[in-house]
Amino acid sequence: MTGQRHPLGPGLYFIATPIGAARDITLRALDILASADVIAAEDTRSLRHLMDIHGVALGDRPLLAYHDHNGERVRPRILAALAEGKSVAYASEAGTPLVADPGFQLGRAVIAAGHQVISAPGPSAVLAALTVSGLPSDRFLFAGFAPSSGSQRRTWLKELATIPATLILYESPKRLQALLTDIHVVFGADRKAAICRELTKKFEEVTRGTIEDLIGAYADRTVKGEIVVVIDRAGVQSAKPADIEAALREAMECHSIKDSATIVSQALNLPRRQVYQIALKLAGNG
């Protein structure tokens, strides 16, 4: 279905574009691409190809290249168009703008100038990987790309090691083994993880297991394509019974048994039911 032209109010429209399968674009995104007065893109050739696939004509509308290397020069043109009351659509090369893609400086400048910023949500490699990883999705942190330097990467991983959330990061295929090796050193061999490769594309692949399993699975492989690594939070073994009881006693001085169990289970990354049973025994009710 081609995009339908509709009157658009003035403002900057961030459009999420497919990370692989061209049909993953939303109908609303196609409508915006068909209707915006000005279109900007991280890669104009990629966007023109996507528009051609879906039968969205550019016509005589301007198509601006906007990326990290020319932002200072192009932002004033976009701001000028907005000041004239025009609608501007911006699309990154693949996925959601601002998520490891350009757009942050543009969005901030547009907001500072008092113009509307509107999101047309859609494809995201972060959420696609989390969905298929089989790892907890109740709380997650997108950490972006790991540093390329080994020492910097290990320091960066140490900062992430105890965060009580599923971790999601991007990596170059050429550095995947180095990353896994450093994760093994910093996080340990038994932390569960998933390597998601070429999501939504023809050769999509998800490999799940412990860090040690994944190192073995990729040891003798030449890896290609887009890589997302999803890592489970630290295991429950880090909390000793004495630590749990001490934390509960402190929490129960100010909170109910139920609330104390919730607070401590979240703080120590433990199952709430387990902590609640311990709290009942400490209170003499179990």
C-alpha positions in Angstrom: 0.0 0.0 0.0 1.4 3.4 -0.9 1.5 6.3 1.5 -1.5 8.5 1.5 -1.1 12.3 1.4 -2.7 14.0 4.4 -2.2 17.5 5.7 0.6 17.6 8.3 0.9 20.1 11.0 4.3 21.9 11.2 7.0 20.1 13.1 9.7 17.6 12.9 8.6 14.0 12.4 11.0 11.3 13.4 10.3 8.2 11.4 11.5 4.7 12.2 12.6 2.7 9.2 13.0 -1.1 8.7 16.1 -2.8 10.0 15.8 -5.4 7.3 12.5 -6.4 5.9 11.1 -3.5 3.9 7.5 -4.3 4.8 8.2 -3.6 8.4 7.6 0.1 7.9 4.3 1.4 9.3 1.5 2.8 7.3 1.7 6.1 9.3 5.4 6.4 8.4 4.5 6.0 4.7 1.8 8.6 5.1 4.3 11.1 6.7 6.8 10.4 3.9 4.1 11.1 1.3 2.9 14.3 3.0 5.9 16.1 4.6 7.0 19.4 3.0 10.6 18.5 3.5 12.3 15.1 3.9 15.7 14.6 5.6 17.5 11.3 5.9 20.8 9.9 7.3 21.2 8.1 3.9 19.2 9.7 1.1 19.8 6.7 -1.3 18.5 4.2 1.3 15.4 6.3 1.9 14.7 6.9 -1.8 14.9 3.1 -2.3 12.5 2.5 0.5 10.1 5.1 -0.9 10.3 3.6 -4.3 9.5 0.1 -3.0 6.3 1.4 -1.4 5.4 3.7 -4.2 5.9 7.0 -2.3 6.8 9.7 -4.8 9.2 12.4 -3.8 8.0 14.9 -6.4 9.6 18.3 -6.2 10.0 18.2 -2.5 13.5 18.8 -1.1 15.4 15.7 0.2 18.2 16.6 2.5 21.1 14.5 3.7 21.5 14.9 7.5 24.0 12.9 9.5 26.7 13.3 12.1 29.2 14.8 9.7 27.1 17.6 8.3 24.7 18.3 11.1 26.1 21.8 11.9 25.6 22.8 8.3 22.2 21.3 7.6 20.4 21.9 10.9 19.9 25.6 10.1 18.1 24.7 6.8 15.7 22.4 8.7 15.1 25.0 11.4 14.4 27.6 8.7 11.8 25.3 7.1 10.1 24.8 10.5 10.1 28.5 11.1 8.2 28.9 7.9 5.5 26.5 9.2 6.6 23.5 7.2 6.5 19.8 8.1 9.9 18.0 8.1 10.3 14.2 8.1 13.6 12.7 9.3 14.6 9.1 8.9 17.7 7.3 10.0 19.2 4.7 7.7 17.7 1.8 9.6 15.7 1.6 12.9 14.6 4.4 15.2 16.3 7.8 15.0 18.4 8.7 18.1 18.9 5.0 19.1 22.5 4.6 18.0 21.6 6.8 15.1 21.7 10.5 14.3 18.9 12.9 15.4 19.6 13.9 19.0 21.2 17.2 18.2 18.5 17.9 15.6 15.7 17.1 18.0 17.2 19.2 20.8 17.7 22.2 18.5 14.1 21.9 17.2 12.7 21.8 20.8 14.9 24.7 21.8 13.5 26.7 18.9 9.9 26.0 20.2 8.8 23.7 17.4 6.9 20.4 17.7 8.8 17.1 17.6 6.6 14.1 16.7 7.6 10.4 16.7 6.3 7.8 14.3 7.5 4.7 16.1 8.4 1.4 14.5 11.3 -0.9 13.9 14.1 -1.1 16.5 16.9 -3.6 16.7 17.0 -3.1 20.4 13.4 -4.2 21.0 13.6 -6.9 18.3 16.6 -8.5 19.9 15.0 -8.3 23.4 11.9 -10.0 22.1 13.7 -13.0 20.7 16.5 -13.4 23.2 14.5 -15.3 25.8 15.9 -13.1 28.5 14.0 -11.0 31.1 12.3 -8.0 29.5 10.8 -6.4 32.6 13.8 -4.1 32.9 16.5 -3.5 30.3 19.4 -1.1 29.5 20.5 -0.2 26.0 24.2 0.5 26.3 25.0 1.2 22.7 28.3 0.2 21.1 31.1 -1.2 23.3 34.4 0.7 23.1 36.8 -0.6 20.6 39.9 -0.5 22.9 40.3 -3.6 25.1 41.1 -1.8 28.3 38.3 0.7 27.8 35.9 -2.0 26.9 36.7 -4.0 30.1 36.3 -0.8 32.2 33.0 -0.1 30.5 31.8 -3.6 31.2 32.7 -3.4 34.9 30.3 -0.4 35.1 27.5 -2.5 33.6 28.2 -5.8 35.5 26.0 -5.3 38.5 23.2 -3.3 36.9 19.9 -5.2 37.8 18.6 -5.2 34.2 19.0 -7.1 31.0 21.8 -5.4 29.0 21.6 -4.8 25.2 24.5 -3.7 23.1 25.6 -3.4 19.6 28.9 -4.8 18.2 30.9 -5.0 15.0 31.2 -8.6 13.7 34.9 -8.1 13.6 35.0 -7.4 17.4 32.4 -9.9 18.6 34.9 -12.5 19.8 36.9 -9.8 21.7 33.7 -8.6 23.3 32.7 -12.1 24.4 36.1 -12.8 25.8 36.0 -9.6 27.9 32.4 -10.3 29.0 33.7 -13.7 30.2 36.4 -12.1 32.2 34.2 -9.4 33.8 30.8 -11.1 34.1 31.9 -14.7 34.4 31.3 -17.8 32.3 27.8 -18.6 33.4 25.9 -15.4 32.6 23.2 -16.1 30.1 23.2 -14.2 26.8 22.0 -14.2 23.2 23.7 -13.1 20.0 21.2 -11.8 17.5 22.5 -11.5 14.0 20.8 -9.9 10.9 17.4 -9.5 12.6 14.4 -9.5 10.2 16.8 -10.3 7.3 17.2 -13.5 5.2 20.0 -14.9 7.3 18.5 -14.0 10.7 20.1 -16.0 13.5 19.8 -16.1 17.3 22.3 -18.0 19.3 21.4 -18.5 23.0 23.4 -19.9 26.0 25.9 -19.0 28.6 28.8 -16.7 27.7 31.1 -19.7 27.6 28.7 -21.5 25.2 28.6 -18.4 22.9 32.4 -18.1 22.9 32.6 -21.7 21.7 29.8 -21.3 19.2 31.6 -18.4 17.5 35.2 -19.5 18.0 35.9 -20.6 14.4 33.3 -18.6 12.5 33.7 -15.6 10.2 30.8 -13.4 11.4 29.0 -11.0 9.1 26.0 -8.7 9.4 24.5 -6.5 12.1 25.0 -7.8 15.6 23.0 -7.2 18.8 24.2 -8.8 22.1 21.7 -9.3 24.9 23.0 -10.2 28.3 21.1 -11.4 31.4 21.4 -9.6 34.7 23.7 -11.0 37.4 22.4 -14.2 39.0 20.8 -14.6 42.4 23.8 -16.3 44.0 25.5 -13.0 44.8 23.2 -12.4 47.8 24.0 -14.4 50.9 21.2 -15.3 53.4 22.8 -13.0 56.0 22.7 -10.1 53.6 19.1 -10.7 52.7 18.1 -10.8 56.4 20.0 -7.7 57.2 18.5 -5.8 54.3 15.0 -7.0 55.4 15.4 -6.0 59.0 16.5 -2.5 57.9 13.6 -2.2 55.5 11.0 -3.5 58.0 11.9 -0.7 60.4 10.1 1.7 58.1 7.9 -0.4 55.8 5.4 -3.2 55.9 6.5 -6.8 55.4 5.1 -6.9 51.9 6.7 -3.6 50.9 10.0 -4.6 52.5 10.0 -7.8 50.5 9.5 -5.9 47.3 12.2 -3.3 48.1 14.8 -6.0 49.0 14.0 -8.3 46.1 14.5 -5.5 43.7 17.6 -4.2 45.4 19.3 -7.7 45.5 17.8 -9.0 42.2 16.0 -11.9 44.0 12.6 -13.5 43.4 10.1 -11.6 45.5 8.4 -14.7 46.8 11.6 -16.0 48.2 12.3 -12.7 50.0 8.8 -12.5 51.3 9.0 -15.9 52.9 12.2 -14.9 54.7 10.5 -11.7 55.8 7.6 -13.6 57.3 10.0 -15.8 59.3 11.9 -12.7 60.6 8.6 -11.2 61.7 7.5 -14.4 63.5 4.6 -14.9 61.1 5.9 -17.9 59.2 
